[in-house]
Amino acid sequence: MTDEIALDFNHAFRMADVLVADGQIAGGVMADLQKIDVILGGMSDGDSADRWTWDALSTDEGWGQARRLARRVLVAELGEWQQPLPKITVIQ
C-alpha cells in the first residue's frame, strides 16, 4: 500500500505544472511538491525496502518529512488545516 501512495503522488505531480498554468493550484506550492518528489525518490533505492512497510509510514523520517510538506501544501491551498481533504479524481 505504501508504494501506491508514492505512485499516486507521482501521477499527480506530473500534472502539477498544468494545474499551476490553469490556476487550479498556486505556483508557490511547487517547491514543496518538488521536495516531496525528491524525498520519495530518495527512499526508492535498492536498500530501502524497510522504508516501504506499513509501520514505516508512522516511524520513518522520510515519510514524516513528506507529510509535513504535504500539510504545508494543503494549508497553502485550502487555508486552515481543519478543513476536509479535497476531493481527488484520478483519471487512468
N, C-alpha and C positions, 0 to 999 in steps of 0.2 A: 504494500500500500504506500509506503514512503516514496518509492520510485514514481508512483503515479502523481504524487504531489509535485515532484520536480518536473515530470513530463507535462503536466497541466500548466505549470508556471512557464515552462519553455515555450509551449504553444502560444500562450497569451503574450509573452514577452516579444515574440517575433512579430506581433501585430501592434506593439506599443507605438512605434513611430507613426503608423497610420492613425491610431487613436489620438495621438497628440496633434497631428495635422488636421484631423477632423474636429478638434476642440472637445473631444469626449473625455480626455484626461489632460491635466496640466503638464506642460513640458518640464516643470520643476521637479516632478517625481521621477524623471528618467534616471537621474544619478542613483537614487536608491534602488530602482528596479535593476539597473546595471550591476550594482553591488550584490544584490541577491543572486543574480545570474552568475557572477564570479564565485560567490560562496558555494552555490550548489555545484558548479563546475569543478571547483577545487575538492569537493567531497567525493568526486566520482572517479578518483584514480583507483588503481587495482588493489591498493592496500586499505581501502576504506569500507569494506563490507559491513563492519560493525556500526558505521555511522548511518546505515540504512535500515536499521531494525526499528520495530515499533517503539521500543524503550528509548532509543536514541532521540526520538522526537522531543522528549522532555528532558533529556540529560546532556545531549551533545551541544557544544558551544556554537557550532556552525548553524544548527537548527535554531538556536536561541538568537543568533545574530540575524538570521533570515526573518524570524518572527518580529523582532524589534523594527527592522527596516520595513517590513510589510505593514506593521501597525502604523508607522510614520506615514507611509503612502496613503493608507486608508484615512487617517486623520486629515491629511492634506486635501484629500479629495472629498471627504464627507463631513468634515468638521469633527465634532466630539466623538470620541471612541465609543460612546454608549449607543450609537446608532446600530441598527441591524446590519448584517453583512449585505453587500449589494447582490442583486440577482446577477448571476453569471450564466451566459449562454455559450455553450461550446458547439461550434459547427465543425463537423468532421467531414 
